[in-house]
Amino acid sequence: MSPHECKSLNLDNAAEYDETRNSIWLEAKKFRGKAATLRERPDGERLLLHGALFYSLACEDRNLPDQERILKAVEYFVLARDPEFDPADPPRRTPKIDGSYLTSAYSAQGQDRRPTFHFAFNNEGANLFRTLTRKNVPTEEKDPDGFKVKRHLGIILDGMLMSAPTINSEIGGQGQISGNFTQKEVDHLVNILRAGRLPASLKTPPVSEQVVPAKPDK
């Protein structure tokens, strides 16, 4: 899991010492080295990410410099759903939805005025994404707190979970990912997608836009 996603789930290093948000961190600590679901509150039944399976262990990545490994401290993993199979031909997997289907990626301000990541697919990608999201919209089933059960869409970059937004409705050719992102985090993601790491080149708009008011005449 990426540092941003760990922080959004209150699993970052700083959460350990923050009494306002350390309950999930302490819950995860009890299961170090084991796979487990995590509760959002110590006295509640609602599960983090609607019951996703988490695994954590002390960071022992020898490829990292000593200081960086100390800062990382704990590595978190979350079990992702295996790619779906084609219902018309069960032995065949449906195509993975990767960056080759993207036609644009840019940052913009969401309705809550927070930075959001916007994207668009070509026709083939739009059809695949529409099918994927339609099959995973919220169900009428309720969780212990009485909320509709929702599924999460894992956004994977370089093998790391960057974000896991909930799927609230069917999405086709265009969509957005919102959350507690900083502008720097959104711009970083957009820059990576435009830096030639994808098979298809992406079109503008620019990485981010700012309106600078004109200076008054002296």
N, C-alpha and C positions, 0 to 999 in steps of 0.2 A: 504494500500500500504506500502511496506517495505521502510525503510530509503534510501536504494540504489536506488529504482525506483523513489522515490520522488526527489532525487538529480539529477538523469539522466533526469528528466523532468523539472528541475529548479523549483521545488515546495518545496525544503527543507528550513529550517529556514534561513539559511545564504543568500539565494537568495533574500530575502526581502531587504537587504541592499546593494546588488551588482547591480549597475546600468547597468552592461553589460548583466545581465540575469534575471532581476526581472520583466520583462513584464508579463510573464505567472503567476507568483506569485500574482501580483497585479490584474490580470484578475480574478484569482480564488477568491481573497479576496472580489470582488464585488458580488460574488455568494455564500458567506458563508451560510450554512444552506439550500441551494437550489441545485437542480440538473441542470447542464448546460454543454454545450460543451465549450471548451477553445480554443482561437486562439493562434497560435504559435507566431504571431507578432501583436502588437496593431493595426497596419495599414494594416494588411493582412487578407485574407479570408481563408488561409489554417488552418485547425483545428488540434489540438493536438491529437496524436494517431488516425488520420484519422476520427475524429468526435466521439470518445468515450465519454460517459456521465460520468462526474465527480461530486462528492459530497464531500464537506468539512465542517468541524465544529471544534470549539475549543476543544482541548483534555480534556475530563472530566472523563477519565478512573480511577475510584477510586481504582482499583487494582494496579495501579502504585504508587511508592513512589513519594512524592511531587516534589522532585528535577527532577526526570525523566519525570514527567508530564510537568514541566516547559520547559524542553529541547525539548520535543515533540511538544508542543504548538498547532499544528494543525494536525488533522487526515484527511487523504484523502481516498476516496473510488472510485472505478471505476466500472461501470456496466459491468459484464461479460456475454457472450452469454450463454444461457441455453444449457445443453448437447443435442446433436442432437438425433433425433429419427431414428429408423431403417426404411428406405424407403420401405422395403418389408413387414414390420409389424409396421405401424405408432404408435400404442399404446405402443410399446416397445422401450425403450431407447437403443442406442448403448452403449456398455460397456465403462466405464470411463477409460482413460489411466492414470494409477497411477503407483506408484513405484514398484508394484508387477511384472510388465513386464520388469523392468530394469535388465540387466545382468552386466553392468559395468558403472562406473561413475568416471571420473578423470579430472584433469586440464592439459592443454597443452598450448603452445604458438600459437596464431593465425598467419595468414599471415601478419597482421599489428604489430606483435610481442607483442600484448597485451594478458593477460591471458584469456583463454576461457574455458568454461565448455563443456566437451565431454561426450556423453552417448551412450549406445547401448541397444536395446531391444531384447527380445527373439522373436521367429517366430510369435507368436500370437500378441505381442505388435507391432512388425514391420508392420504387416498387418493393424492393427487398425490405427497406426500413418500415414501410407502411404495413407489410405483412407481419414483421417482427413485433412492432408495437401494438398492432391490433390484437394479436394473440396474447398480449401480456397487460392489457388494460385492467384497472381495478375490478375485482369480482364483487358479488353480493355477499360473499363470506365475510364475517366480522372477526376481528381479533379480540382478545380478552377485554380490551378497553372500549369495545363497541365501534371501532373504526373499520372501514373497508380494508381488506388485505390488498396491499400494493406490491408490485414487483419493481426491482431496481435494474437500471441499465448500466452495466459496467463500462466505463470509458477507459480503455487500456492504451498506454503509450510506452513503448520500449519495455513491454512486459510488466508494467507497473499500473496498478489501479489508481487513476488520477481523480476520478469522481464516480459516484454511484447515484445519480439522480433518480427519483421515482418516475415511473411511466404513468402519467395521468390521463392520457388520451392517445388516440391513433395519430401518428406523425408521418407525413409524406416527404415531399422534396425539401422542405425547409424546417428548421427547428432551432431551439436555443437551449443552452445549459446554464442554469442559474444556481446560485448558492452563495456561500460566504467567501467569494473570491475577492482578492485584491486586484486592482488594475494591472499590477506587475505580473501576477499569476496568469491572468487571462492573456495579456500580451505575449508572455513567454510561450504559452500553448499555441497561439496563433502564429508566432514566429517559427516555431518548430515545424508546423504544418506547411509553411511557405518556404522552408529552407532547403527544399529539394529532397526531403526524405520520402516523399510520396511519388508513386509512378506518374501521376498526373499533376501538371502545374496548376496552381490555384489562381483565380482571378482576384482583382481588387474587390471590395474597398480596402482602404489602408488599415494598418494594424489597429490604430485607434484614432479617434477624431476629437479635437478639442476646439472650442470656440473661444477665441481670445478677443475681448472687447477692444475697440479702437481707443487710443489715447486721446484725451481731449486736447484741442488746439490751445496753445499757450497765448 
